Amino acid sequence: MVLVTGASGHVGANLVRTLLEQGRDVRCLVHSESRALDGLNVDRVQGDVTAPDTLTPAMADVSTVFHCAAVISIVGDMGGLVRRVNVDGVRNMATAARAAGVQRFVHVSSCHAFDLTGTTASETSPRPGQDHPAYDRSKAAGEAALREFSDDLSFCVLNPSGIIGPWDFAPSRMGTAFRDVRDGKLPGAIDGGFYFSDVRDIVGALLAAETRGGEGENYLLGGHYHRVDKLIALAADVVGAKPPWLTSPMWLARIGAPFMTAWASITGQEPLYTAEALFALRTPQDNFDQSKAKTTLGFDPTPTRETLEAVYESFERLKM
């Protein structure tokens, strides 16, 4: 039996489908939303990574745990929720897995668990400091919590970049942008860039890590670097839409970020961007060393146009 947390999220939804295609017995830890699992032959167990007592039933007869559950935030610690899920939740899962005798624990962290501002980012890069966003620090702290179990739990850690691709039920922030491009609702783009990975490539790396990942090792999964405006233009071309004409320079976006955040707090809506989001978009180009993941896990990034075609095909299937 394989246990997947965060199974209704973007990575989890794709991972569960691939596991089922392989004929694996899959159990999903369900917290609240489970639409991504509708119609799938999985064992659902209600639980919460922040509530240790709910995790014991989910671990029964489980050989491998894929821990995908996390809170992604561009608005700080969200009243402590980010740390409770991304740090305490990892520790709770590892505790339950150890007690149940789980043979393998594959943890989905983030590239943001490293300081990406240097000339080359790799698995040996420094960890985020206090000047980094709360999310970045939480992912590094979550890995540190997992390493408390190094003596009696077999685990490895994957550090993916921005994730795009099919079966994006929520949808994610980038999925929302792609949908808005299709519908002509995206107001503009920002003159910044980041690395983006096809979610199916992440799933392939997760499955490889189950058997080939080194004990306690990290694997940085960067994918392809794209300027945001160029990625949006490519998405528009794929779907036959017009890209937004406005690309805000980074300096102007940084000035506007506090106002975006303030307006979002007043209206109760998620901000289009924040200072934390802009921090990520200042990641230097060509500074990800992905050689370790490519050599050990066979990580081979899919061409981005193919990924975007899959995004829009998925939107059609999901009627989104």
RODO-2510 file (C-alpha; in nm, 4 decimals, decimal comma):
residues 320
     n   res          X          Y          Z
     1     m     0,0000     0,0000     0,0000
     2     v     0,1212     0,3503    -0,0905
     3     l     0,0062     0,6567     0,1055
     4     v    -0,0165     0,9962    -0,0655
     5     t    -0,0722     1,3153     0,1314
     6     g    -0,1830     1,6271    -0,0511
     7     a    -0,3489     1,3940    -0,3012
     8     s    -0,5973     1,6605    -0,4087
     9     g    -0,3205     1,9069    -0,4896
    10     h    -0,1505     1,9503    -0,8237
    11     v     0,1375     1,7080    -0,7656
    12     g    -0,0754     1,4650    -0,5676
    13     a    -0,3511     1,4433    -0,8274
    14     n    -0,0998     1,3537    -1,0977
    15     l     0,0936     1,1163    -0,8728
    16     v    -0,2186     0,9242    -0,7699
    17     r    -0,3228     0,8747    -1,1323
    18     t     0,0213     0,7478    -1,2299
    19     l     0,0350     0,5087    -0,9343
    20     l    -0,3055     0,3671    -1,0290
    21     e    -0,1904     0,3235    -1,3902
    22     q     0,0982     0,1180    -1,2522
    23     g    -0,1450    -0,1065    -1,0650
    24     r    -0,0410     0,0140    -0,7181
    25     d    -0,2747     0,0119    -0,4185
    26     v    -0,3176     0,3768    -0,3224
    27     r    -0,4418     0,5350    -0,0019
    28     c    -0,5018     0,9098     0,0124
    29     l    -0,4992     1,1214     0,3252
    30     v    -0,7928     1,3567     0,2745
    31     h    -0,8185     1,6785     0,4710
    32     s    -1,1021     1,8731     0,3103
    33     e    -1,1214     1,9118    -0,0671
    34     s    -1,1182     1,5806    -0,2568
    35     r    -1,2657     1,6588    -0,5991
    36     a    -0,9390     1,5555    -0,7625
    37     l    -1,0028     1,1983    -0,6422
    38     d    -1,3572     1,1625    -0,7724
    39     g    -1,4006     0,8429    -0,9739
    40     l    -1,0628     0,7013    -0,8723
    41     n    -1,0200     0,3606    -0,7086
    42     v    -0,8347     0,4791    -0,3998
    43     d    -0,8698     0,4227    -0,0284
    44     r    -0,9591     0,7557     0,1318
    45     v    -0,8711     0,8213     0,4943
    46     q    -0,9777     1,1424     0,6642
    47     g    -0,6868     1,3098     0,8356
    48     d    -0,4816     1,6208     0,8963
    49     v    -0,1023     1,6411     0,9065
    50     t    -0,1313     1,8906     1,1926
    51     a    -0,3360     1,6419     1,4006
    52     p    -0,1083     1,3463     1,4871
    53     d    -0,3886     1,1251     1,6171
    54     t    -0,5490     1,1179     1,2703
    55     l    -0,2373     0,9835     1,1001
    56     t    -0,2082     0,6412     1,2632
    57     p    -0,5014     0,4832     1,0723
    58     a    -0,3644     0,6143     0,7431
    59     m    -0,0302     0,4372     0,7990
    60     a    -0,1696     0,0854     0,8413
    61     d     0,0014    -0,1604     0,6005
    62     v     0,1768     0,1231     0,4157
    63     s     0,5192     0,0551     0,2639
    64     t     0,5850     0,3951     0,1016
    65     v     0,4707     0,7458     0,1901
    66     f     0,4732     1,0246    -0,0668
    67     h     0,4363     1,3378     0,1414
    68     c     0,3060     1,6095    -0,0920
    69     a     0,0875     1,8076     0,1489
    70     a     0,1971     2,1674     0,2026
    71     v     0,0727     2,5237     0,2256
    72     i     0,2101     2,7573    -0,0414
    73     s     0,2025     3,1197     0,0625
    74     i     0,3009     3,4561    -0,0821
    75     v     0,1440     3,6376     0,2146
    76     g     0,3649     3,5367     0,5054
    77     d     0,3035     3,2734     0,7703
    78     m    -0,0764     3,3061     0,7535
    79     g    -0,1205     3,3210     1,1285
    80     g     0,1082     3,0250     1,1870
    81     l    -0,0624     2,7921     0,9362
    82     v     0,2391     2,7751     0,7067
    83     r     0,4670     2,6568     0,9845
    84     r     0,2094     2,4179     1,1339
    85     v     0,1684     2,2372     0,8014
    86     n     0,5122     2,2711     0,6420
    87     v     0,7201     2,2061     0,9531
    88     d     0,5115     2,0439     1,2285
    89     g     0,3157     1,8477     0,9674
    90     v     0,6355     1,6930     0,8309
    91     r     0,7459     1,5960     1,1809
    92     n     0,4037     1,4449     1,2565
    93     m     0,4076     1,2433     0,9357
    94     a     0,7588     1,1158     0,9979
    95     t     0,6685     1,0191     1,3546
    96     a     0,3659     0,8214     1,2366
    97     a     0,5612     0,6604     0,9515
    98     r     0,8383     0,5480     1,1857
    99     a     0,5905     0,4024     1,4330
   100     a     0,4159     0,2106     1,1538
   101     g     0,7387     0,0679     1,0141
   102     v     0,7081     0,2448     0,6783
   103     q     0,9924     0,1365     0,4510
   104     r     1,0320     0,4556     0,2450
   105     f     0,9358     0,8210     0,2928
   106     v     0,9602     1,0521    -0,0116
   107     h     0,9180     1,4157     0,0842
   108     v     0,8185     1,6898    -0,1591
   109     s     0,9900     2,0044    -0,0397
   110     s     1,0671     2,3017    -0,2661
   111     c     1,3561     2,4676    -0,4434
   112     h     1,2777     2,7588    -0,2112
   113     a     1,4237     2,5540     0,0739
   114     f     1,7558     2,6804    -0,0649
   115     d     1,8858     3,0332    -0,1123
   116     l     1,8403     3,0831    -0,4870
   117     t     2,0019     3,4256    -0,5046
   118     g     2,3584     3,3017    -0,5610
   119     t     2,5334     3,2387    -0,8902
   120     t     2,4532     2,8661    -0,8901
   121     a     2,1785     2,6929    -0,6938
   122     s     2,2328     2,3286    -0,6033
   123     e     2,1680     2,0788    -0,3269
   124     t     2,4651     2,2259    -0,1389
   125     s     2,3409     2,5869    -0,1502
   126     p     2,2861     2,7761     0,1755
   127     r     1,9442     2,7656     0,3349
   128     p     1,7151     3,0720     0,3477
   129     g     1,7891     3,3414     0,6031
   130     q     1,5557     3,5642     0,7991
   131     d     1,5323     3,8024     0,5033
   132     h     1,3657     3,5306     0,2948
   133     p     0,9871     3,4792     0,2780
   134     a     0,8152     3,2735     0,5481
   135     y     0,7298     3,0002     0,2976
   136     d     1,0951     2,9531     0,2002
   137     r     1,2022     2,9304     0,5634
   138     s     0,9212     2,6856     0,6411
   139     k     1,0291     2,4448     0,3679
   140     a     1,3880     2,4457     0,4916
   141     a     1,2671     2,3953     0,8484
   142     g     1,0432     2,1095     0,7340
   143     e     1,3453     1,9316     0,5905
   144     a     1,5323     1,9878     0,9155
   145     a     1,2405     1,8321     1,1033
   146     l     1,2528     1,5265     0,8771
   147     r     1,6263     1,4878     0,9391
   148     e     1,5512     1,4340     1,3064
   149     f     1,4507     1,0829     1,1927
   150     s     1,7670     1,0023     0,9957
   151     d     1,8587     0,7095     1,2205
   152     d     1,5355     0,5132     1,1868
   153     l     1,3411     0,6266     0,8781
   154     s     1,4470     0,5803     0,5170
   155     f     1,3762     0,9044     0,3292
   156     c     1,4844     1,1359     0,0514
   157     v     1,3765     1,4877    -0,0449
   158     l     1,2751     1,6397    -0,3777
   159     n     1,2999     2,0154    -0,4335
   160     p     1,0862     2,1140    -0,7332
   161     s     1,0602     2,4617    -0,8826
   162     g     0,7376     2,6248    -1,0028
   163     i     0,5031     2,3473    -1,1150
   164     i     0,2780     2,3617    -1,4207
   165     g     0,0865     2,0946    -1,6070
   166     p    -0,2391     1,8958    -1,6248
   167     w    -0,4857     1,7895    -1,3533
   168     d    -0,4602     2,1278    -1,1843
   169     f    -0,7959     2,1214    -1,0100
   170     a    -0,7648     2,4251    -0,7796
   171     p    -0,6234     2,5690    -1,0096
   172     s    -0,2791     2,6787    -0,8930
   173     r    -0,1612     3,0394    -0,9265
   174     m     0,0036     2,9668    -1,2631
   175     g    -0,2915     2,7543    -1,3698
   176     t    -0,5194     3,0491    -1,2983
   177     a    -0,2932     3,2719    -1,5083
   178     f    -0,3050     3,0277    -1,8006
   179     r    -0,6829     3,0083    -1,7772
   180     d    -0,7057     3,3885    -1,7673
   181     v    -0,4852     3,4063    -2,0771
   182     r    -0,7270     3,1786    -2,2586
   183     d    -1,0248     3,3856    -2,1463
   184     g    -0,8613     3,7225    -2,2167
   185     k    -0,8744     3,8218    -1,8490
   186     l    -0,5060     3,8450    -1,7574
   187     p    -0,4307     4,2151    -1,7067
   188     g    -0,0572     4,1880    -1,7637
   189     a     0,2716     4,0238    -1,6746
   190     i     0,5745     4,1171    -1,4666
   191     d     0,9269     4,1542    -1,5970
   192     g     1,0771     3,8734    -1,3931
   193     g     1,1506     3,5065    -1,4365
   194     f     1,1660     3,1698    -1,2658
   195     y     1,2102     2,7980    -1,3278
   196     f     0,9047     2,5891    -1,4154
   197     s     0,8690     2,2099    -1,4224
   198     d     0,6078     1,9869    -1,5811
   199     v     0,4145     1,8185    -1,3001
   200     r     0,4454     1,4860    -1,4822
   201     d     0,8243     1,5173    -1,4686
   202     i     0,7994     1,5782    -1,0944
   203     v     0,5900     1,2627    -1,0592
   204     g     0,8464     1,0648    -1,2574
   205     a     1,1190     1,1885    -1,0238
   206     l     0,9097     1,0979    -0,7175
   207     l     0,8621     0,7422    -0,8374
   208     a     1,2306     0,7101    -0,9218
   209     a     1,3214     0,8472    -0,5796
   210     e     1,1202     0,5728    -0,4115
   211     t     1,3770     0,3150    -0,5205
   212     r     1,6818     0,5102    -0,6414
   213     g     1,6953     0,8152    -0,4184
   214     g     1,9908     0,8201    -0,1827
   215     e     1,9340     0,8049     0,1920
   216     g     1,8665     1,1559     0,3199
   217     e     1,9590     1,3075    -0,0162
   218     n     1,8076     1,6167    -0,1814
   219     y     1,7302     1,6470    -0,5523
   220     l     1,6797     1,9877    -0,7129
   221     l     1,4233     1,9801    -0,9954
   222     g     1,4386     2,3069    -1,1867
   223     g     1,2905     2,2362    -1,5279
   224     h     1,3152     2,5315    -1,7661
   225     y     1,3781     2,8980    -1,6896
   226     h     1,1253     3,1411    -1,8398
   227     r     1,0671     3,5121    -1,8244
   228     v     0,7067     3,5414    -1,7095
   229     d     0,5969     3,7569    -2,0034
   230     k     0,7515     3,5098    -2,2493
   231     l     0,5832     3,2145    -2,0783
   232     i     0,2482     3,3934    -2,0894
   233     a     0,3012     3,4750    -2,4575
   234     l     0,3795     3,1091    -2,5285
   235     a     0,0622     3,0033    -2,3469
   236     a    -0,1393     3,2517    -2,5535
   237     d     0,0099     3,1118    -2,8730
   238     v    -0,0718     2,7546    -2,7707
   239     v    -0,4368     2,8354    -2,7010
   240     g    -0,4774     3,0854    -2,9850
   241     a    -0,5365     3,3898    -2,7649
   242     k    -0,3865     3,7363    -2,7513
   243     p    -0,1233     3,7849    -2,4809
   244     p    -0,1661     4,0822    -2,2477
   245     w    -0,0010     4,3935    -2,3854
   246     l     0,1284     4,5181    -2,0506
   247     t     0,4513     4,3964    -1,8907
   248     s     0,5274     4,5801    -1,5684
   249     p     0,8960     4,6479    -1,4983
   250     m     1,0174     4,4924    -1,1745
   251     w     1,0854     4,8280    -1,0078
   252     l     0,7258     4,9373    -1,0647
   253     a     0,5856     4,6054    -0,9451
   254     r     0,7889     4,6340    -0,6246
   255     i     0,6461     4,9795    -0,5599
   256     g     0,2943     4,8493    -0,6148
   257     a     0,3282     4,5314    -0,4058
   258     p     0,2338     4,6875    -0,0682
   259     f    -0,0767     4,8410    -0,2232
   260     m    -0,1731     4,5071    -0,3785
   261     t    -0,1382     4,3403    -0,0392
   262     a    -0,3354     4,6124     0,1400
   263     w    -0,6179     4,6017    -0,1152
   264     a    -0,6356     4,2223    -0,0900
   265     s    -0,6672     4,2413     0,2888
   266     i    -0,9535     4,4886     0,2527
   267     t    -1,1416     4,2909    -0,0121
   268     g    -1,0600     3,9448     0,1224
   269     q    -0,9223     3,8411    -0,2160
   270     e    -0,5839     3,6883    -0,2893
   271     p    -0,3444     3,9543    -0,4197
   272     l    -0,2305     3,9355    -0,7807
   273     y     0,1239     3,9476    -0,6491
   274     t     0,3122     4,0400    -0,3310
   275     a     0,6657     4,1319    -0,2334
   276     e     0,7233     3,7635    -0,1548
   277     a     0,6138     3,6590    -0,5036
   278     l     0,8417     3,9213    -0,6581
   279     f     1,1312     3,7891    -0,4490
   280     a     1,1028     3,4578    -0,6363
   281     l     1,0793     3,6289    -0,9756
   282     r     1,4208     3,7846    -0,9187
   283     t     1,5839     3,4391    -0,9353
   284     p     1,8834     3,4600    -1,1717
   285     q     1,8680     3,2814    -1,5065
   286     d     2,0698     2,9644    -1,5674
   287     n     2,1648     2,9242    -1,2018
   288     f     2,0060     2,5834    -1,1280
   289     d     2,2379     2,2831    -1,1236
   290     q     2,0028     1,9922    -1,1940
   291     s     2,2715     1,7374    -1,2760
   292     k     2,2160     1,5282    -0,9636
   293     a     1,8454     1,4734    -1,0351
   294     k     1,9146     1,4045    -1,4017
   295     t     2,1838     1,1479    -1,3253
   296     t     2,0206     0,9667    -1,0323
   297     l     1,6480     1,0031    -1,1031
   298     g     1,6474     1,0375    -1,4808
   299     f     1,4893     1,3837    -1,4567
   300     d     1,4426     1,5068    -1,8142
   301     p     1,2351     1,8278    -1,8393
   302     t     0,9537     1,8194    -2,0948
   303     p     0,9509     2,0996    -2,3552
   304     t     0,7340     2,3771    -2,2136
   305     r     0,5092     2,3986    -2,5176
   306     e     0,4113     2,0340    -2,4670
   307     t     0,3380     2,1101    -2,1023
   308     l     0,1135     2,4026    -2,1927
   309     e    -0,0721     2,1928    -2,4498
   310     a    -0,1402     1,9411    -2,1710
   311     v    -0,2597     2,2239    -1,9438
   312     y    -0,5253     2,3360    -2,1889
   313     e    -0,6281     1,9806    -2,2792
   314     s    -0,6797     1,9176    -1,9079
   315     f    -0,8851     2,2347    -1,8714
   316     e    -1,1104     2,1058    -2,1481
   317     r    -1,1552     1,7678    -1,9785
   318     l    -1,2295     1,9338    -1,6463
   319     k    -1,4565     2,1963    -1,8053
   320     m    -1,2583     2,4738    -1,6418
***
